[in-house]
Amino acid sequence: MQQIMAKIRRIAEAKPSLLMTLLSGLTVLMVSLTSVCRAADLGIMDAAALKGNTQKWVILDSRPKADWEAGHLPGAIPFFWDSYTRTDAKGVKYSSFPPQELAVALAGLGVDEKTPLMVYGDADSSWGSEGYTLWLLTWLGHKGPIRLLSGGIQSWRGQNLPLIRGAEKPAAPKARYLVELKPQCLATTEDIQRVKGGYTLVDTRSTFEWLKGRIPGAIHIPWEDFYTGKDRHPLTAPELKKLLAGHDVDLTKPVVYYCLGGVRSAYAWTVHQLAGLPDARNYKGSWAAWEKRSGQ
């Protein structure tokens, strides 16, 4: 230890600017590893509890638009991930719109940062887009309550509750959606490259995708393993703990979930959050970004 301190003193005397750079990098590293992502008010609700209480919520349908048109919960607004992503300037596919652009879109749907939101999907054709919606809102710093409909639209149908076909009268737009980003809710390519070994990486893609290539050190758990039953309910906390333990996932480090573009991994992130487990992040850009990383 004395030798290390002596070296630091020599660096400080000879190259103070280098020392400041090193300290700055260390600060960034510590913040990256210790800052925890938590939604303001994230929870899960079943169809029986939502029944007769839909007026309290602005309901977001995270399935493809064609599915929404074929039948949706009364008053539900379509909000599918594909409508809010694009290929970015670096050529990375499935990149979410910039925060302020998302804010304008949400305000146009009648949503501000305090709006109570109910989100549902089907954990199937949407690739877990309902989880992506919850992650996106948490990243934007949504302050109002956010609930996931457990079992999605299939649980709603299972209770013979009403569905609406076609378009409905749009909600009145809000003046604005105030963004307060939570950068600790995501990991970037630079984070993963810089904090080597500091994260537990979980690849949620299919086995075929995994075999074609993966991030070094990643653990493979397909995203479909994060739900269960005919209605595809998210795993409970005990079920998730068992799943992660069975794959030797180290929860003493922040868990970073990734897939191809960050949608399926966001579903896994949502299940992790709902279970109340330690820090988890979604790799924004995921494999599509990793393949475009500098030095490739």
Secondary structure, 3 states (H helix, E strand, C coil): CHHHHHHHHHHHHHCHHHHHHHHHHHHHHHHHHHCCCCCCCEEEECHHHHCCCHHHCEEEECCCHHHHHHCECCCCEECCHHHHEECCCCCCCCEECCHHHHHHHHHHCCCCCCCCEEEECCCCCCCCHHHHHHHHHHHHCCCCCEEEECCHHHHHHHCCCCCECCCCCCCCCCCCCCCCCCHHHEECHHHHHHCCCCCEEEECCCHHHHHHCCCCCCEECCHHHHEECCCCEECCHHHHHHHHHHCCCCCCCCEEEECCCCCHHHHHHHHHHHCCCCCEEEECCHHHHHCCCCCC
